[in-house]
Amino acid sequence: MNPRLAVTLGAAGVGALFAAGLFINGRPGGAILLVVAAILGTLTYATWERRRQGRELRLLILAAVLVIAVIKLVKG
């Protein structure tokens, strides 16, 4: 498989999970968003040393996903 295609499909998959987490109400949506946050956190950790540009934005997006997930989990 072409590496670019694999990256594109992976990004589309995470994007679809994110959209599903936003549209599903309550704890299931929050749990899906926690999975998205875990994936984003793993990718951020893996690229931390190699890509210095955009670190703050990556952390801000990760924090925003976590905040939305916690809100959905608490509201139940």
PQR file of N, CA, C, O and H, with PARSE charges and radii, in Angstrom:
ATOM      1  N   MET A   1       0.849  -1.176   0.000 -0.4000 1.5000
ATOM      2  CA  MET A   1       0.000   0.000   0.000 -0.0000 2.0000
ATOM      3  C   MET A   1       0.895   1.240   0.000  0.5500 1.7000
ATOM      4  O   MET A   1       1.938   1.274   0.654 -0.5500 1.4000
ATOM      5  N   ASN A   2       0.477   2.219  -0.722 -0.4000 1.5000
ATOM      6  CA  ASN A   2       1.184   3.477  -0.793 -0.0000 2.0000
ATOM      7  C   ASN A   2       1.200   4.148   0.589  0.5500 1.7000
ATOM      8  O   ASN A   2       0.145   4.253   1.215 -0.5500 1.4000
ATOM      9  H   ASN A   2      -0.370   2.191  -1.253  0.4000 1.0000
ATOM     10  N   PRO A   3       2.359   4.605   1.084 -0.5600 1.5000
ATOM     11  CA  PRO A   3       2.405   5.235   2.412  0.2800 2.0000
ATOM     12  C   PRO A   3       1.513   6.469   2.534  0.5500 1.7000
ATOM     13  O   PRO A   3       0.924   6.713   3.587 -0.5500 1.4000
ATOM     14  N   ARG A   4       1.416   7.236   1.467 -0.4000 1.5000
ATOM     15  CA  ARG A   4       0.537   8.418   1.516 -0.0000 2.0000
ATOM     16  C   ARG A   4      -0.928   8.019   1.658  0.5500 1.7000
ATOM     17  O   ARG A   4      -1.697   8.666   2.368 -0.5500 1.4000
ATOM     18  H   ARG A   4       1.895   7.038   0.612  0.4000 1.0000
ATOM     19  N   LEU A   5      -1.295   6.956   0.977 -0.4000 1.5000
ATOM     20  CA  LEU A   5      -2.666   6.468   1.077 -0.0000 2.0000
ATOM     21  C   LEU A   5      -2.952   5.968   2.488  0.5500 1.7000
ATOM     22  O   LEU A   5      -4.037   6.197   3.022 -0.5500 1.4000
ATOM     23  H   LEU A   5      -0.671   6.430   0.400  0.4000 1.0000
ATOM     24  N   ALA A   6      -1.993   5.294   3.083 -0.4000 1.5000
ATOM     25  CA  ALA A   6      -2.167   4.800   4.444 -0.0000 2.0000
ATOM     26  C   ALA A   6      -2.350   5.951   5.429  0.5500 1.7000
ATOM     27  O   ALA A   6      -3.196   5.880   6.321 -0.5500 1.4000
ATOM     28  H   ALA A   6      -1.111   5.109   2.649  0.4000 1.0000
ATOM     29  N   VAL A   7      -1.558   7.008   5.268 -0.4000 1.5000
ATOM     30  CA  VAL A   7      -1.685   8.176   6.146 -0.0000 2.0000
ATOM     31  C   VAL A   7      -3.033   8.853   5.939  0.5500 1.7000
ATOM     32  O   VAL A   7      -3.685   9.258   6.901 -0.5500 1.4000
ATOM     33  H   VAL A   7      -0.871   7.065   4.543  0.4000 1.0000
ATOM     34  N   THR A   8      -3.445   8.974   4.690 -0.4000 1.5000
ATOM     35  CA  THR A   8      -4.730   9.607   4.387 -0.0000 2.0000
ATOM     36  C   THR A   8      -5.885   8.800   4.966  0.5500 1.7000
ATOM     37  O   THR A   8      -6.809   9.363   5.553 -0.5500 1.4000
ATOM     38  H   THR A   8      -2.915   8.645   3.909  0.4000 1.0000
ATOM     39  N   LEU A   9      -5.831   7.489   4.800 -0.4000 1.5000
ATOM     40  CA  LEU A   9      -6.897   6.647   5.355 -0.0000 2.0000
ATOM     41  C   LEU A   9      -6.901   6.683   6.878  0.5500 1.7000
ATOM     42  O   LEU A   9      -7.967   6.670   7.493 -0.5500 1.4000
ATOM     43  H   LEU A   9      -5.081   7.032   4.323  0.4000 1.0000
ATOM     44  N   GLY A  10      -5.726   6.728   7.489 -0.4000 1.5000
ATOM     45  CA  GLY A  10      -5.660   6.843   8.944 -0.0000 2.0000
ATOM     46  C   GLY A  10      -6.249   8.149   9.445  0.5500 1.7000
ATOM     47  O   GLY A  10      -6.990   8.174  10.428 -0.5500 1.4000
ATOM     48  H   GLY A  10      -4.860   6.739   6.989  0.4000 1.0000
ATOM     49  N   ALA A  11      -5.910   9.242   8.758 -0.4000 1.5000
ATOM     50  CA  ALA A  11      -6.457  10.548   9.146 -0.0000 2.0000
ATOM     51  C   ALA A  11      -7.975  10.578   8.952  0.5500 1.7000
ATOM     52  O   ALA A  11      -8.700  11.134   9.777 -0.5500 1.4000
ATOM     53  H   ALA A  11      -5.308   9.222   7.959  0.4000 1.0000
ATOM     54  N   ALA A  12      -8.445   9.985   7.871 -0.4000 1.5000
ATOM     55  CA  ALA A  12      -9.887   9.934   7.635 -0.0000 2.0000
ATOM     56  C   ALA A  12     -10.587   9.098   8.711  0.5500 1.7000
ATOM     57  O   ALA A  12     -11.688   9.433   9.146 -0.5500 1.4000
ATOM     58  H   ALA A  12      -7.857   9.533   7.201  0.4000 1.0000
ATOM     59  N   GLY A  13      -9.948   8.026   9.129 -0.4000 1.5000
ATOM     60  CA  GLY A  13     -10.529   7.190  10.178 -0.0000 2.0000
ATOM     61  C   GLY A  13     -10.628   7.917  11.510  0.5500 1.7000
ATOM     62  O   GLY A  13     -11.649   7.846  12.193 -0.5500 1.4000
ATOM     63  H   GLY A  13      -9.053   7.754   8.776  0.4000 1.0000
ATOM     64  N   VAL A  14      -9.561   8.616  11.871 -0.4000 1.5000
ATOM     65  CA  VAL A  14      -9.584   9.387  13.128 -0.0000 2.0000
ATOM     66  C   VAL A  14     -10.603  10.523  13.016  0.5500 1.7000
ATOM     67  O   VAL A  14     -11.305  10.828  13.980 -0.5500 1.4000
ATOM     68  H   VAL A  14      -8.731   8.674  11.316  0.4000 1.0000
ATOM     69  N   GLY A  15     -10.680  11.141  11.852 -0.4000 1.5000
ATOM     70  CA  GLY A  15     -11.678  12.197  11.645 -0.0000 2.0000
ATOM     71  C   GLY A  15     -13.099  11.672  11.763  0.5500 1.7000
ATOM     72  O   GLY A  15     -13.968  12.333  12.331 -0.5500 1.4000
ATOM     73  H   GLY A  15     -10.109  10.894  11.069  0.4000 1.0000
ATOM     74  N   ALA A  16     -13.328  10.489  11.228 -0.4000 1.5000
ATOM     75  CA  ALA A  16     -14.660   9.877  11.333 -0.0000 2.0000
ATOM     76  C   ALA A  16     -14.985   9.536  12.786  0.5500 1.7000
ATOM     77  O   ALA A  16     -16.113   9.738  13.234 -0.5500 1.4000
ATOM     78  H   ALA A  16     -12.621   9.952  10.767  0.4000 1.0000
ATOM     79  N   LEU A  17     -14.006   9.022  13.516 -0.4000 1.5000
ATOM     80  CA  LEU A  17     -14.225   8.750  14.948 -0.0000 2.0000
ATOM     81  C   LEU A  17     -14.535  10.037  15.705  0.5500 1.7000
ATOM     82  O   LEU A  17     -15.419  10.067  16.561 -0.5500 1.4000
ATOM     83  H   LEU A  17     -13.089   8.858  13.151  0.4000 1.0000
ATOM     84  N   PHE A  18     -13.797  11.102  15.381 -0.4000 1.5000
ATOM     85  CA  PHE A  18     -14.038  12.389  16.036 -0.0000 2.0000
ATOM     86  C   PHE A  18     -15.461  12.875  15.761  0.5500 1.7000
ATOM     87  O   PHE A  18     -16.167  13.295  16.678 -0.5500 1.4000
ATOM     88  H   PHE A  18     -13.079  11.078  14.686  0.4000 1.0000
ATOM     89  N   ALA A  19     -15.877  12.816  14.493 -0.4000 1.5000
ATOM     90  CA  ALA A  19     -17.235  13.255  14.135 -0.0000 2.0000
ATOM     91  C   ALA A  19     -18.278  12.401  14.843  0.5500 1.7000
ATOM     92  O   ALA A  19     -19.277  12.922  15.338 -0.5500 1.4000
ATOM     93  H   ALA A  19     -15.303  12.475  13.748  0.4000 1.0000
ATOM     94  N   ALA A  20     -18.052  11.092  14.894 -0.4000 1.5000
ATOM     95  CA  ALA A  20     -18.996  10.217  15.589 -0.0000 2.0000
ATOM     96  C   ALA A  20     -19.065  10.569  17.067  0.5500 1.7000
ATOM     97  O   ALA A  20     -20.147  10.595  17.655 -0.5500 1.4000
ATOM     98  H   ALA A  20     -17.240  10.669  14.492  0.4000 1.0000
ATOM     99  N   GLY A  21     -17.912  10.840  17.667 -0.4000 1.5000
ATOM    100  CA  GLY A  21     -17.891  11.214  19.078 -0.0000 2.0000
ATOM    101  C   GLY A  21     -18.627  12.502  19.352  0.5500 1.7000
ATOM    102  O   GLY A  21     -19.250  12.654  20.402 -0.5500 1.4000
ATOM    103  H   GLY A  21     -17.033  10.820  17.190  0.4000 1.0000
ATOM    104  N   LEU A  22     -18.562  13.434  18.414 -0.4000 1.5000
ATOM    105  CA  LEU A  22     -19.277  14.698  18.588 -0.0000 2.0000
ATOM    106  C   LEU A  22     -20.785  14.523  18.462  0.5500 1.7000
ATOM    107  O   LEU A  22     -21.552  15.144  19.199 -0.5500 1.4000
ATOM    108  H   LEU A  22     -18.056  13.310  17.560  0.4000 1.0000
ATOM    109  N   PHE A  23     -21.206  13.679  17.529 -0.4000 1.5000
ATOM    110  CA  PHE A  23     -22.634  13.559  17.254 -0.0000 2.0000
ATOM    111  C   PHE A  23     -23.354  12.564  18.149  0.5500 1.7000
ATOM    112  O   PHE A  23     -24.577  12.635  18.277 -0.5500 1.4000
ATOM    113  H   PHE A  23     -20.583  13.176  16.930  0.4000 1.0000
ATOM    114  N   ILE A  24     -22.635  11.642  18.769 -0.4000 1.5000
ATOM    115  CA  ILE A  24     -23.261  10.678  19.673 -0.0000 2.0000
ATOM    116  C   ILE A  24     -23.324  11.311  21.061  0.5500 1.7000
ATOM    117  O   ILE A  24     -22.309  11.742  21.609 -0.5500 1.4000
ATOM    118  H   ILE A  24     -21.642  11.585  18.664  0.4000 1.0000
ATOM    119  N   ASN A  25     -24.509  11.359  21.609 -0.4000 1.5000
ATOM    120  CA  ASN A  25     -24.707  12.009  22.907 -0.0000 2.0000
ATOM    121  C   ASN A  25     -24.305  11.094  24.059  0.5500 1.7000
ATOM    122  O   ASN A  25     -24.336   9.868  23.949 -0.5500 1.4000
ATOM    123  H   ASN A  25     -25.334  11.009  21.165  0.4000 1.0000
ATOM    124  N   GLY A  26     -23.929  11.725  25.159 -0.4000 1.5000
ATOM    125  CA  GLY A  26     -23.686  11.010  26.395 -0.0000 2.0000
ATOM    126  C   GLY A  26     -22.341  10.311  26.475  0.5500 1.7000
ATOM    127  O   GLY A  26     -21.377  10.671  25.800 -0.5500 1.4000
ATOM    128  H   GLY A  26     -23.903  12.721  25.248  0.4000 1.0000
ATOM    129  N   ARG A  27     -22.318   9.295  27.329 -0.4000 1.5000
ATOM    130  CA  ARG A  27     -21.070   8.583  27.615 -0.0000 2.0000
ATOM    131  C   ARG A  27     -20.458   7.863  26.418  0.5500 1.7000
ATOM    132  O   ARG A  27     -19.233   7.847  26.291 -0.5500 1.4000
ATOM    133  H   ARG A  27     -23.101   9.003  27.878  0.4000 1.0000
ATOM    134  N   PRO A  28     -21.260   7.265  25.532 -0.5600 1.5000
ATOM    135  CA  PRO A  28     -20.619   6.621  24.368  0.2800 2.0000
ATOM    136  C   PRO A  28     -19.832   7.619  23.511  0.5500 1.7000
ATOM    137  O   PRO A  28     -18.736   7.309  23.046 -0.5500 1.4000
ATOM    138  N   GLY A  29     -20.386   8.798  23.307 -0.4000 1.5000
ATOM    139  CA  GLY A  29     -19.677   9.827  22.547 -0.0000 2.0000
ATOM    140  C   GLY A  29     -18.411  10.275  23.258  0.5500 1.7000
ATOM    141  O   GLY A  29     -17.380  10.493  22.621 -0.5500 1.4000
ATOM    142  H   GLY A  29     -21.277   9.050  23.685  0.4000 1.0000
ATOM    143  N   GLY A  30     -18.488  10.411  24.569 -0.4000 1.5000
ATOM    144  CA  GLY A  30     -17.308  10.774  25.352 -0.0000 2.0000
ATOM    145  C   GLY A  30     -16.232   9.709  25.294  0.5500 1.7000
ATOM    146  O   GLY A  30     -15.044  10.023  25.223 -0.5500 1.4000
ATOM    147  H   GLY A  30     -19.325  10.233  25.086  0.4000 1.0000
ATOM    148  N   ALA A  31     -16.645   8.447  25.325 -0.4000 1.5000
ATOM    149  CA  ALA A  31     -15.678   7.354  25.249 -0.0000 2.0000
ATOM    150  C   ALA A  31     -14.987   7.327  23.884  0.5500 1.7000
ATOM    151  O   ALA A  31     -13.783   7.082  23.796 -0.5500 1.4000
ATOM    152  H   ALA A  31     -17.610   8.193  25.383  0.4000 1.0000
ATOM    153  N   ILE A  32     -15.746   7.576  22.833 -0.4000 1.5000
ATOM    154  CA  ILE A  32     -15.149   7.636  21.494 -0.0000 2.0000
ATOM    155  C   ILE A  32     -14.150   8.782  21.416  0.5500 1.7000
ATOM    156  O   ILE A  32     -13.077   8.633  20.832 -0.5500 1.4000
ATOM    157  H   ILE A  32     -16.723   7.775  22.904  0.4000 1.0000
ATOM    158  N   LEU A  33     -14.493   9.918  21.999 -0.4000 1.5000
ATOM    159  CA  LEU A  33     -13.572  11.058  21.991 -0.0000 2.0000
ATOM    160  C   LEU A  33     -12.318  10.770  22.817  0.5500 1.7000
ATOM    161  O   LEU A  33     -11.240  11.266  22.491 -0.5500 1.4000
ATOM    162  H   LEU A  33     -15.364  10.039  22.474  0.4000 1.0000
ATOM    163  N   LEU A  34     -12.444   9.981  23.873 -0.4000 1.5000
ATOM    164  CA  LEU A  34     -11.247   9.578  24.620 -0.0000 2.0000
ATOM    165  C   LEU A  34     -10.332   8.706  23.770  0.5500 1.7000
ATOM    166  O   LEU A  34      -9.109   8.806  23.870 -0.5500 1.4000
ATOM    167  H   LEU A  34     -13.320   9.578  24.138  0.4000 1.0000
ATOM    168  N   VAL A  35     -10.918   7.855  22.938 -0.4000 1.5000
ATOM    169  CA  VAL A  35     -10.115   7.046  22.018 -0.0000 2.0000
ATOM    170  C   VAL A  35      -9.393   7.953  21.023  0.5500 1.7000
ATOM    171  O   VAL A  35      -8.214   7.748  20.733 -0.5500 1.4000
ATOM    172  H   VAL A  35     -11.911   7.774  22.857  0.4000 1.0000
ATOM    173  N   VAL A  36     -10.099   8.949  20.505 -0.4000 1.5000
ATOM    174  CA  VAL A  36      -9.481   9.913  19.579 -0.0000 2.0000
ATOM    175  C   VAL A  36      -8.344  10.648  20.281  0.5500 1.7000
ATOM    176  O   VAL A  36      -7.275  10.836  19.701 -0.5500 1.4000
ATOM    177  H   VAL A  36     -11.056   9.115  20.741  0.4000 1.0000
ATOM    178  N   ALA A  37      -8.567  11.065  21.523 -0.4000 1.5000
ATOM    179  CA  ALA A  37      -7.522  11.769  22.271 -0.0000 2.0000
ATOM    180  C   ALA A  37      -6.312  10.865  22.498  0.5500 1.7000
ATOM    181  O   ALA A  37      -5.172  11.327  22.438 -0.5500 1.4000
ATOM    182  H   ALA A  37      -9.436  10.913  21.995  0.4000 1.0000
ATOM    183  N   ALA A  38      -6.551   9.591  22.756 -0.4000 1.5000
ATOM    184  CA  ALA A  38      -5.438   8.658  22.937 -0.0000 2.0000
ATOM    185  C   ALA A  38      -4.633   8.500  21.650  0.5500 1.7000
ATOM    186  O   ALA A  38      -3.404   8.442  21.683 -0.5500 1.4000
ATOM    187  H   ALA A  38      -7.477   9.216  22.805  0.4000 1.0000
ATOM    188  N   ILE A  39      -5.323   8.430  20.532 -0.4000 1.5000
ATOM    189  CA  ILE A  39      -4.622   8.331  19.239 -0.0000 2.0000
ATOM    190  C   ILE A  39      -3.820   9.596  18.979  0.5500 1.7000
ATOM    191  O   ILE A  39      -2.653   9.527  18.593 -0.5500 1.4000
ATOM    192  H   ILE A  39      -6.321   8.476  20.506  0.4000 1.0000
ATOM    193  N   LEU A  40      -4.443  10.752  19.188 -0.4000 1.5000
ATOM    194  CA  LEU A  40      -3.738  12.019  18.966 -0.0000 2.0000
ATOM    195  C   LEU A  40      -2.559  12.171  19.922  0.5500 1.7000
ATOM    196  O   LEU A  40      -1.501  12.664  19.531 -0.5500 1.4000
ATOM    197  H   LEU A  40      -5.391  10.808  19.501  0.4000 1.0000
ATOM    198  N   GLY A  41      -2.735  11.754  21.160 -0.4000 1.5000
ATOM    199  CA  GLY A  41      -1.644  11.822  22.129 -0.0000 2.0000
ATOM    200  C   GLY A  41      -0.483  10.927  21.737  0.5500 1.7000
ATOM    201  O   GLY A  41       0.677  11.313  21.884 -0.5500 1.4000
ATOM    202  H   GLY A  41      -3.595  11.353  21.478  0.4000 1.0000
ATOM    203  N   THR A  42      -0.782   9.739  21.241 -0.4000 1.5000
ATOM    204  CA  THR A  42       0.260   8.822  20.793 -0.0000 2.0000
ATOM    205  C   THR A  42       1.016   9.399  19.602  0.5500 1.7000
ATOM    206  O   THR A  42       2.243   9.328  19.549 -0.5500 1.4000
ATOM    207  H   THR A  42      -1.724   9.425  21.122  0.4000 1.0000
ATOM    208  N   LEU A  43       0.289   9.967  18.653 -0.4000 1.5000
ATOM    209  CA  LEU A  43       0.942  10.577  17.489 -0.0000 2.0000
ATOM    210  C   LEU A  43       1.776  11.791  17.887  0.5500 1.7000
ATOM    211  O   LEU A  43       2.866  11.996  17.353 -0.5500 1.4000
ATOM    212  H   LEU A  43      -0.708  10.025  18.696  0.4000 1.0000
ATOM    213  N   THR A  44       1.277  12.589  18.811 -0.4000 1.5000
ATOM    214  CA  THR A  44       2.033  13.751  19.276 -0.0000 2.0000
ATOM    215  C   THR A  44       3.311  13.312  19.971  0.5500 1.7000
ATOM    216  O   THR A  44       4.371  13.898  19.751 -0.5500 1.4000
ATOM    217  H   THR A  44       0.392  12.422  19.245  0.4000 1.0000
ATOM    218  N   TYR A  45       3.219  12.293  20.803 -0.4000 1.5000
ATOM    219  CA  TYR A  45       4.396  11.781  21.496 -0.0000 2.0000
ATOM    220  C   TYR A  45       5.424  11.232  20.509  0.5500 1.7000
ATOM    221  O   TYR A  45       6.627  11.443  20.661 -0.5500 1.4000
ATOM    222  H   TYR A  45       2.358  11.818  20.982  0.4000 1.0000
ATOM    223  N   ALA A  46       4.930  10.533  19.509 -0.4000 1.5000
ATOM    224  CA  ALA A  46       5.832   9.898  18.536 -0.0000 2.0000
ATOM    225  C   ALA A  46       6.571  10.921  17.677  0.5500 1.7000
ATOM    226  O   ALA A  46       7.688  10.662  17.227 -0.5500 1.4000
ATOM    227  H   ALA A  46       3.953  10.361  19.385  0.4000 1.0000
ATOM    228  N   THR A  47       5.961  12.068  17.448 -0.4000 1.5000
ATOM    229  CA  THR A  47       6.580  13.066  16.574 -0.0000 2.0000
ATOM    230  C   THR A  47       7.153  14.255  17.344  0.5500 1.7000
ATOM    231  O   THR A  47       7.554  15.246  16.733 -0.5500 1.4000
ATOM    232  H   THR A  47       5.054  12.278  17.813  0.4000 1.0000
ATOM    233  N   TRP A  48       7.197  14.173  18.659 -0.4000 1.5000
ATOM    234  CA  TRP A  48       7.590  15.321  19.482 -0.0000 2.0000
ATOM    235  C   TRP A  48       8.980  15.850  19.138  0.5500 1.7000
ATOM    236  O   TRP A  48       9.154  17.058  18.974 -0.5500 1.4000
ATOM    237  H   TRP A  48       6.872  13.368  19.155  0.4000 1.0000
ATOM    238  N   GLU A  49       9.954  14.981  19.027 -0.4000 1.5000
ATOM    239  CA  GLU A  49      11.325  15.412  18.770 -0.0000 2.0000
ATOM    240  C   GLU A  49      11.566  15.801  17.316  0.5500 1.7000
ATOM    241  O   GLU A  49      12.376  16.686  17.039 -0.5500 1.4000
ATOM    242  H   GLU A  49       9.812  14.000  19.160  0.4000 1.0000
ATOM    243  N   ARG A  50      10.880  15.158  16.397 -0.4000 1.5000
ATOM    244  CA  ARG A  50      11.133  15.399  14.981 -0.0000 2.0000
ATOM    245  C   ARG A  50      10.442  16.637  14.448  0.5500 1.7000
ATOM    246  O   ARG A  50      10.969  17.296  13.552 -0.5500 1.4000
ATOM    247  H   ARG A  50      10.222  14.439  16.622  0.4000 1.0000
ATOM    248  N   ARG A  51       9.283  16.966  14.973 -0.4000 1.5000
ATOM    249  CA  ARG A  51       8.521  18.101  14.451 -0.0000 2.0000
ATOM    250  C   ARG A  51       8.284  19.108  15.553  0.5500 1.7000
ATOM    251  O   ARG A  51       7.362  18.961  16.356 -0.5500 1.4000
ATOM    252  H   ARG A  51       8.855  16.430  15.701  0.4000 1.0000
ATOM    253  N   ARG A  52       9.103  20.111  15.588 -0.4000 1.5000
ATOM    254  CA  ARG A  52       8.949  21.151  16.607 -0.0000 2.0000
ATOM    255  C   ARG A  52       7.878  22.167  16.223  0.5500 1.7000
ATOM    256  O   ARG A  52       7.211  22.740  17.085 -0.5500 1.4000
ATOM    257  H   ARG A  52       9.852  20.231  14.936  0.4000 1.0000
ATOM    258  N   GLN A  53       7.724  22.381  14.926 -0.4000 1.5000
ATOM    259  CA  GLN A  53       6.745  23.355  14.460 -0.0000 2.0000
ATOM    260  C   GLN A  53       5.328  22.855  14.749  0.5500 1.7000
ATOM    261  O   GLN A  53       4.989  21.712  14.442 -0.5500 1.4000
ATOM    262  H   GLN A  53       8.266  21.916  14.226  0.4000 1.0000
ATOM    263  N   GLY A  54       4.519  23.710  15.334 -0.4000 1.5000
ATOM    264  CA  GLY A  54       3.129  23.373  15.589 -0.0000 2.0000
ATOM    265  C   GLY A  54       2.857  22.608  16.857  0.5500 1.7000
ATOM    266  O   GLY A  54       1.750  22.102  17.040 -0.5500 1.4000
ATOM    267  H   GLY A  54       4.795  24.639  15.583  0.4000 1.0000
ATOM    268  N   ARG A  55       3.836  22.506  17.747 -0.4000 1.5000
ATOM    269  CA  ARG A  55       3.618  21.758  18.998 -0.0000 2.0000
ATOM    270  C   ARG A  55       2.473  22.334  19.816  0.5500 1.7000
ATOM    271  O   ARG A  55       1.625  21.604  20.330 -0.5500 1.4000
ATOM    272  H   ARG A  55       4.735  22.917  17.599  0.4000 1.0000
ATOM    273  N   GLU A  56       2.465  23.651  19.925 -0.4000 1.5000
ATOM    274  CA  GLU A  56       1.430  24.289  20.742 -0.0000 2.0000
ATOM    275  C   GLU A  56       0.038  24.013  20.190  0.5500 1.7000
ATOM    276  O   GLU A  56      -0.901  23.760  20.945 -0.5500 1.4000
ATOM    277  H   GLU A  56       3.154  24.243  19.508  0.4000 1.0000
ATOM    278  N   LEU A  57      -0.086  24.065  18.865 -0.4000 1.5000
ATOM    279  CA  LEU A  57      -1.384  23.808  18.247 -0.0000 2.0000
ATOM    280  C   LEU A  57      -1.815  22.356  18.460  0.5500 1.7000
ATOM    281  O   LEU A  57      -2.983  22.088  18.738 -0.5500 1.4000
ATOM    282  H   LEU A  57       0.677  24.271  18.252  0.4000 1.0000
ATOM    283  N   ARG A  58      -0.879  21.428  18.330 -0.4000 1.5000
ATOM    284  CA  ARG A  58      -1.205  20.014  18.569 -0.0000 2.0000
ATOM    285  C   ARG A  58      -1.668  19.796  20.000  0.5500 1.7000
ATOM    286  O   ARG A  58      -2.631  19.068  20.242 -0.5500 1.4000
ATOM    287  H   ARG A  58       0.071  21.645  18.104  0.4000 1.0000
ATOM    288  N   LEU A  59      -0.983  20.427  20.949 -0.4000 1.5000
ATOM    289  CA  LEU A  59      -1.383  20.284  22.356 -0.0000 2.0000
ATOM    290  C   LEU A  59      -2.734  20.939  22.620  0.5500 1.7000
ATOM    291  O   LEU A  59      -3.538  20.424  23.397 -0.5500 1.4000
ATOM    292  H   LEU A  59      -0.200  21.018  20.753  0.4000 1.0000
ATOM    293  N   LEU A  60      -2.983  22.074  21.973 -0.4000 1.5000
ATOM    294  CA  LEU A  60      -4.262  22.757  22.136 -0.0000 2.0000
ATOM    295  C   LEU A  60      -5.411  21.900  21.602  0.5500 1.7000
ATOM    296  O   LEU A  60      -6.464  21.811  22.233 -0.5500 1.4000
ATOM    297  H   LEU A  60      -2.331  22.493  21.341  0.4000 1.0000
ATOM    298  N   ILE A  61      -5.211  21.276  20.451 -0.4000 1.5000
ATOM    299  CA  ILE A  61      -6.247  20.411  19.880 -0.0000 2.0000
ATOM    300  C   ILE A  61      -6.479  19.195  20.775  0.5500 1.7000
ATOM    301  O   ILE A  61      -7.621  18.803  21.015 -0.5500 1.4000
ATOM    302  H   ILE A  61      -4.356  21.349  19.938  0.4000 1.0000
ATOM    303  N   LEU A  62      -5.403  18.607  21.262 -0.4000 1.5000
ATOM    304  CA  LEU A  62      -5.529  17.463  22.164 -0.0000 2.0000
ATOM    305  C   LEU A  62      -6.288  17.849  23.430  0.5500 1.7000
ATOM    306  O   LEU A  62      -7.158  17.107  23.886 -0.5500 1.4000
ATOM    307  H   LEU A  62      -4.475  18.925  21.067  0.4000 1.0000
ATOM    308  N   ALA A  63      -5.963  19.003  23.991 -0.4000 1.5000
ATOM    309  CA  ALA A  63      -6.656  19.472  25.196 -0.0000 2.0000
ATOM    310  C   ALA A  63      -8.133  19.726  24.913  0.5500 1.7000
ATOM    311  O   ALA A  63      -8.986  19.401  25.739 -0.5500 1.4000
ATOM    312  H   ALA A  63      -5.257  19.606  23.620  0.4000 1.0000
ATOM    313  N   ALA A  64      -8.441  20.300  23.762 -0.4000 1.5000
ATOM    314  CA  ALA A  64      -9.836  20.576  23.415 -0.0000 2.0000
ATOM    315  C   ALA A  64     -10.636  19.286  23.278  0.5500 1.7000
ATOM    316  O   ALA A  64     -11.774  19.208  23.741 -0.5500 1.4000
ATOM    317  H   ALA A  64      -7.748  20.564  23.091  0.4000 1.0000
ATOM    318  N   VAL A  65     -10.054  18.285  22.653 -0.4000 1.5000
ATOM    319  CA  VAL A  65     -10.747  16.991  22.517 -0.0000 2.0000
ATOM    320  C   VAL A  65     -10.983  16.376  23.892  0.5500 1.7000
ATOM    321  O   VAL A  65     -12.052  15.829  24.159 -0.5500 1.4000
ATOM    322  H   VAL A  65      -9.129  18.348  22.277  0.4000 1.0000
ATOM    323  N   LEU A  66      -9.978  16.468  24.762 -0.4000 1.5000
ATOM    324  CA  LEU A  66     -10.146  15.933  26.119 -0.0000 2.0000
ATOM    325  C   LEU A  66     -11.228  16.676  26.895  0.5500 1.7000
ATOM    326  O   LEU A  66     -12.016  16.051  27.605 -0.5500 1.4000
ATOM    327  H   LEU A  66      -9.109  16.912  24.544  0.4000 1.0000
ATOM    328  N   VAL A  67     -11.277  17.986  26.771 -0.4000 1.5000
ATOM    329  CA  VAL A  67     -12.304  18.770  27.483 -0.0000 2.0000
ATOM    330  C   VAL A  67     -13.687  18.374  26.989  0.5500 1.7000
ATOM    331  O   VAL A  67     -14.594  18.165  27.795 -0.5500 1.4000
ATOM    332  H   VAL A  67     -10.637  18.494  26.194  0.4000 1.0000
ATOM    333  N   ILE A  68     -13.861  18.268  25.687 -0.4000 1.5000
ATOM    334  CA  ILE A  68     -15.174  17.877  25.146 -0.0000 2.0000
ATOM    335  C   ILE A  68     -15.534  16.466  25.617  0.5500 1.7000
ATOM    336  O   ILE A  68     -16.686  16.207  25.966 -0.5500 1.4000
ATOM    337  H   ILE A  68     -13.125  18.438  25.032  0.4000 1.0000
ATOM    338  N   ALA A  69     -14.568  15.564  25.628 -0.4000 1.5000
ATOM    339  CA  ALA A  69     -14.834  14.192  26.075 -0.0000 2.0000
ATOM    340  C   ALA A  69     -15.270  14.167  27.543  0.5500 1.7000
ATOM    341  O   ALA A  69     -16.219  13.468  27.898 -0.5500 1.4000
ATOM    342  H   ALA A  69     -13.633  15.774  25.345  0.4000 1.0000
ATOM    343  N   VAL A  70     -14.587  14.918  28.381 -0.4000 1.5000
ATOM    344  CA  VAL A  70     -14.935  14.941  29.814 -0.0000 2.0000
ATOM    345  C   VAL A  70     -16.322  15.542  30.007  0.5500 1.7000
ATOM    346  O   VAL A  70     -17.103  15.049  30.820 -0.5500 1.4000
ATOM    347  H   VAL A  70     -13.816  15.486  28.093  0.4000 1.0000
ATOM    348  N   ILE A  71     -16.631  16.596  29.272 -0.4000 1.5000
ATOM    349  CA  ILE A  71     -17.968  17.205  29.380 -0.0000 2.0000
ATOM    350  C   ILE A  71     -19.040  16.196  29.000  0.5500 1.7000
ATOM    351  O   ILE A  71     -20.055  16.084  29.688 -0.5500 1.4000
ATOM    352  H   ILE A  71     -15.996  16.997  28.611  0.4000 1.0000
ATOM    353  N   LYS A  72     -18.829  15.464  27.916 -0.4000 1.5000
ATOM    354  CA  LYS A  72     -19.816  14.467  27.481 -0.0000 2.0000
ATOM    355  C   LYS A  72     -19.925  13.325  28.507  0.5500 1.7000
ATOM    356  O   LYS A  72     -21.017  12.812  28.752 -0.5500 1.4000
ATOM    357  H   LYS A  72     -18.004  15.555  27.357  0.4000 1.0000
ATOM    358  N   LEU A  73     -18.804  12.938  29.096 -0.4000 1.5000
ATOM    359  CA  LEU A  73     -18.839  11.857  30.088 -0.0000 2.0000
ATOM    360  C   LEU A  73     -19.554  12.294  31.369  0.5500 1.7000
ATOM    361  O   LEU A  73     -20.297  11.515  31.967 -0.5500 1.4000
ATOM    362  H   LEU A  73     -17.918  13.356  28.897  0.4000 1.0000
ATOM    363  N   VAL A  74     -19.326  13.538  31.786 -0.4000 1.5000
ATOM    364  CA  VAL A  74     -19.948  14.025  33.023 -0.0000 2.0000
ATOM    365  C   VAL A  74     -21.446  14.237  32.836  0.5500 1.7000
ATOM    366  O   VAL A  74     -22.242  13.899  33.712 -0.5500 1.4000
ATOM    367  H   VAL A  74     -18.723  14.170  31.301  0.4000 1.0000
ATOM    368  N   LYS A  75     -21.824  14.799  31.692 -0.4000 1.5000
ATOM    369  CA  LYS A  75     -23.256  15.041  31.453 -0.0000 2.0000
ATOM    370  C   LYS A  75     -24.021  13.740  31.282  0.5500 1.7000
ATOM    371  O   LYS A  75     -25.215  13.667  31.571 -0.5500 1.4000
ATOM    372  H   LYS A  75     -21.178  15.074  30.980  0.4000 1.0000
ATOM    373  N   GLY A  76     -23.321  12.709  30.806 -0.4000 1.5000
ATOM    374  CA  GLY A  76     -23.916  11.380  30.675 -0.0000 2.0000
ATOM    375  C   GLY A  76     -25.100  11.377  29.817  0.5500 1.7000
ATOM    376  O   GLY A  76     -25.711  10.328  29.611 -0.5500 1.4000
ATOM    377  H   GLY A  76     -22.350  12.769  30.571  0.4000 1.0000
TER
END
